[in-house]
Amino acid sequence: MTRRRQRAFQPAVFLTKMGAKSIIALFREGQAIGTQGDAGKEVFYIEKGQLKVTVKSKRGKETVLAILHRGNYLGAGCMTGQAFLTATATEITAPSAKEKPRLEL
């Protein structure tokens, strides 16, 4: 038996095949990329940097849900019919580029 070598996942190729239009977006440290309650129409692929994903309770307490790194996606809930963002994403490192595919749903 011979094993086939697996190729590394290439998000740009995948998104192109899916028909997504993409742009590169730059965010500053501390800048909110998406805010809890906003309309969720975009999926972000993180190329560089880190994002902090937080949620705020009705009492006003804020909790960190995740720290996203290179290779993670943000906002994938819009592909499953989720109309609004359920958390806030904020850039926590130096300026970085994100691939921002605009999905025509």
PANU-294428 format. One record per residue (C-alpha): x, y, z; residue in three letters; residue number from 1. Coordinates in steps of 0.02 Angstrom, whole numbers, plus 50000, padded with zeros to 5 digits. Layout:
N
<rec><x>X</x><y>Y</y><z>Z</z><r>ALA</r><k>NUM</k></rec>
...
***
This chain:
105
<rec><x>50000</x><y>50000</y><z>50000</z><r>MET</r><k>1</k></rec>
<rec><x>50062</x><y>50172</y><z>49958</z><r>THR</r><k>2</k></rec>
<rec><x>50007</x><y>50322</y><z>50054</z><r>ARG</r><k>3</k></rec>
<rec><x>49957</x><y>50479</y><z>49967</z><r>ARG</r><k>4</k></rec>
<rec><x>50035</x><y>50636</y><z>50035</z><r>ARG</r><k>5</k></rec>
<rec><x>49902</x><y>50755</y><z>50100</z><r>GLN</r><k>6</k></rec>
<rec><x>49914</x><y>50932</y><z>50039</z><r>ARG</r><k>7</k></rec>
<rec><x>49900</x><y>51074</y><z>50163</z><r>ALA</r><k>8</k></rec>
<rec><x>49731</x><y>51159</y><z>50170</z><r>PHE</r><k>9</k></rec>
<rec><x>49731</x><y>51316</y><z>50065</z><r>GLN</r><k>10</k></rec>
<rec><x>49589</x><y>51431</y><z>50119</z><r>PRO</r><k>11</k></rec>
<rec><x>49604</x><y>51547</y><z>49969</z><r>ALA</r><k>12</k></rec>
<rec><x>49581</x><y>51402</y><z>49848</z><r>VAL</r><k>13</k></rec>
<rec><x>49434</x><y>51334</y><z>49948</z><r>PHE</r><k>14</k></rec>
<rec><x>49346</x><y>51502</y><z>49956</z><r>LEU</r><k>15</k></rec>
<rec><x>49372</x><y>51533</y><z>49770</z><r>THR</r><k>16</k></rec>
<rec><x>49293</x><y>51365</y><z>49730</z><r>LYS</r><k>17</k></rec>
<rec><x>49146</x><y>51411</y><z>49843</z><r>MET</r><k>18</k></rec>
<rec><x>49120</x><y>51570</y><z>49743</z><r>GLY</r><k>19</k></rec>
<rec><x>49166</x><y>51689</y><z>49884</z><r>ALA</r><k>20</k></rec>
<rec><x>49233</x><y>51861</y><z>49845</z><r>LYS</r><k>21</k></rec>
<rec><x>49376</x><y>51908</y><z>49959</z><r>SER</r><k>22</k></rec>
<rec><x>49471</x><y>52062</y><z>50010</z><r>ILE</r><k>23</k></rec>
<rec><x>49615</x><y>52091</y><z>50129</z><r>ILE</r><k>24</k></rec>
<rec><x>49566</x><y>52197</y><z>50279</z><r>ALA</r><k>25</k></rec>
<rec><x>49688</x><y>52275</y><z>50403</z><r>LEU</r><k>26</k></rec>
<rec><x>49639</x><y>52304</y><z>50584</z><r>PHE</r><k>27</k></rec>
<rec><x>49727</x><y>52403</y><z>50721</z><r>ARG</r><k>28</k></rec>
<rec><x>49764</x><y>52337</y><z>50894</z><r>GLU</r><k>29</k></rec>
<rec><x>49606</x><y>52356</y><z>51000</z><r>GLY</r><k>30</k></rec>
<rec><x>49493</x><y>52382</y><z>50850</z><r>GLN</r><k>31</k></rec>
<rec><x>49327</x><y>52287</y><z>50853</z><r>ALA</r><k>32</k></rec>
<rec><x>49303</x><y>52181</y><z>50698</z><r>ILE</r><k>33</k></rec>
<rec><x>49126</x><y>52130</y><z>50738</z><r>GLY</r><k>34</k></rec>
<rec><x>49015</x><y>52179</y><z>50883</z><r>THR</r><k>35</k></rec>
<rec><x>48888</x><y>52070</y><z>50974</z><r>GLN</r><k>36</k></rec>
<rec><x>48717</x><y>52098</y><z>50896</z><r>GLY</r><k>37</k></rec>
<rec><x>48779</x><y>52160</y><z>50727</z><r>ASP</r><k>38</k></rec>
<rec><x>48717</x><y>52076</y><z>50568</z><r>ALA</r><k>39</k></rec>
<rec><x>48827</x><y>51926</y><z>50528</z><r>GLY</r><k>40</k></rec>
<rec><x>48857</x><y>51926</y><z>50340</z><r>LYS</r><k>41</k></rec>
<rec><x>49044</x><y>51895</y><z>50327</z><r>GLU</r><k>42</k></rec>
<rec><x>49168</x><y>51759</y><z>50369</z><r>VAL</r><k>43</k></rec>
<rec><x>49345</x><y>51808</y><z>50417</z><r>PHE</r><k>44</k></rec>
<rec><x>49498</x><y>51698</y><z>50395</z><r>TYR</r><k>45</k></rec>
<rec><x>49642</x><y>51752</y><z>50507</z><r>ILE</r><k>46</k></rec>
<rec><x>49806</x><y>51762</y><z>50412</z><r>GLU</r><k>47</k></rec>
<rec><x>49909</x><y>51853</y><z>50544</z><r>LYS</r><k>48</k></rec>
<rec><x>49885</x><y>51912</y><z>50722</z><r>GLY</r><k>49</k></rec>
<rec><x>49765</x><y>51864</y><z>50860</z><r>GLN</r><k>50</k></rec>
<rec><x>49584</x><y>51904</y><z>50899</z><r>LEU</r><k>51</k></rec>
<rec><x>49496</x><y>51904</y><z>51066</z><r>LYS</r><k>52</k></rec>
<rec><x>49315</x><y>51843</y><z>51058</z><r>VAL</r><k>53</k></rec>
<rec><x>49208</x><y>51907</y><z>51202</z><r>THR</r><k>54</k></rec>
<rec><x>49025</x><y>51904</y><z>51250</z><r>VAL</r><k>55</k></rec>
<rec><x>48935</x><y>52026</y><z>51363</z><r>LYS</r><k>56</k></rec>
<rec><x>48796</x><y>51969</y><z>51481</z><r>SER</r><k>57</k></rec>
<rec><x>48635</x><y>52064</y><z>51515</z><r>LYS</r><k>58</k></rec>
<rec><x>48713</x><y>52121</y><z>51680</z><r>ARG</r><k>59</k></rec>
<rec><x>48859</x><y>52199</y><z>51586</z><r>GLY</r><k>60</k></rec>
<rec><x>48993</x><y>52071</y><z>51630</z><r>LYS</r><k>61</k></rec>
<rec><x>49113</x><y>52029</y><z>51489</z><r>GLU</r><k>62</k></rec>
<rec><x>49186</x><y>51855</y><z>51468</z><r>THR</r><k>63</k></rec>
<rec><x>49325</x><y>51800</y><z>51350</z><r>VAL</r><k>64</k></rec>
<rec><x>49264</x><y>51650</y><z>51250</z><r>LEU</r><k>65</k></rec>
<rec><x>49417</x><y>51620</y><z>51142</z><r>ALA</r><k>66</k></rec>
<rec><x>49580</x><y>51686</y><z>51074</z><r>ILE</r><k>67</k></rec>
<rec><x>49590</x><y>51653</y><z>50887</z><r>LEU</r><k>68</k></rec>
<rec><x>49755</x><y>51635</y><z>50796</z><r>HIS</r><k>69</k></rec>
<rec><x>49819</x><y>51614</y><z>50618</z><r>ARG</r><k>70</k></rec>
<rec><x>49716</x><y>51484</y><z>50525</z><r>GLY</r><k>71</k></rec>
<rec><x>49555</x><y>51510</y><z>50624</z><r>ASN</r><k>72</k></rec>
<rec><x>49389</x><y>51572</y><z>50556</z><r>TYR</r><k>73</k></rec>
<rec><x>49275</x><y>51703</y><z>50631</z><r>LEU</r><k>74</k></rec>
<rec><x>49091</x><y>51725</y><z>50589</z><r>GLY</r><k>75</k></rec>
<rec><x>49059</x><y>51554</y><z>50515</z><r>ALA</r><k>76</k></rec>
<rec><x>48887</x><y>51555</y><z>50596</z><r>GLY</r><k>77</k></rec>
<rec><x>48820</x><y>51661</y><z>50452</z><r>CYS</r><k>78</k></rec>
<rec><x>48841</x><y>51509</y><z>50338</z><r>MET</r><k>79</k></rec>
<rec><x>48721</x><y>51410</y><z>50448</z><r>THR</r><k>80</k></rec>
<rec><x>48586</x><y>51543</y><z>50448</z><r>GLY</r><k>81</k></rec>
<rec><x>48638</x><y>51639</y><z>50603</z><r>GLN</r><k>82</k></rec>
<rec><x>48579</x><y>51817</y><z>50567</z><r>ALA</r><k>83</k></rec>
<rec><x>48672</x><y>51910</y><z>50706</z><r>PHE</r><k>84</k></rec>
<rec><x>48843</x><y>51899</y><z>50787</z><r>LEU</r><k>85</k></rec>
<rec><x>48835</x><y>51819</y><z>50958</z><r>THR</r><k>86</k></rec>
<rec><x>49003</x><y>51887</y><z>51017</z><r>ALA</r><k>87</k></rec>
<rec><x>49123</x><y>52033</y><z>50993</z><r>THR</r><k>88</k></rec>
<rec><x>49292</x><y>52006</y><z>50908</z><r>ALA</r><k>89</k></rec>
<rec><x>49435</x><y>52126</y><z>50945</z><r>THR</r><k>90</k></rec>
<rec><x>49613</x><y>52131</y><z>50875</z><r>GLU</r><k>91</k></rec>
<rec><x>49738</x><y>52102</y><z>51017</z><r>ILE</r><k>92</k></rec>
<rec><x>49905</x><y>52106</y><z>50928</z><r>THR</r><k>93</k></rec>
<rec><x>49998</x><y>52226</y><z>50814</z><r>ALA</r><k>94</k></rec>
<rec><x>49917</x><y>52269</y><z>50646</z><r>PRO</r><k>95</k></rec>
<rec><x>49878</x><y>52117</y><z>50542</z><r>SER</r><k>96</k></rec>
<rec><x>49792</x><y>52065</y><z>50383</z><r>ALA</r><k>97</k></rec>
<rec><x>49635</x><y>51963</y><z>50376</z><r>LYS</r><k>98</k></rec>
<rec><x>49561</x><y>51885</y><z>50222</z><r>GLU</r><k>99</k></rec>
<rec><x>49381</x><y>51941</y><z>50222</z><r>LYS</r><k>100</k></rec>
<rec><x>49276</x><y>51835</y><z>50106</z><r>PRO</r><k>101</k></rec>
<rec><x>49108</x><y>51910</y><z>50062</z><r>ARG</r><k>102</k></rec>
<rec><x>48988</x><y>51766</y><z>50042</z><r>LEU</r><k>103</k></rec>
<rec><x>48840</x><y>51797</y><z>49930</z><r>GLU</r><k>104</k></rec>
<rec><x>48703</x><y>51707</y><z>50029</z><r>LEU</r><k>105</k></rec>
***
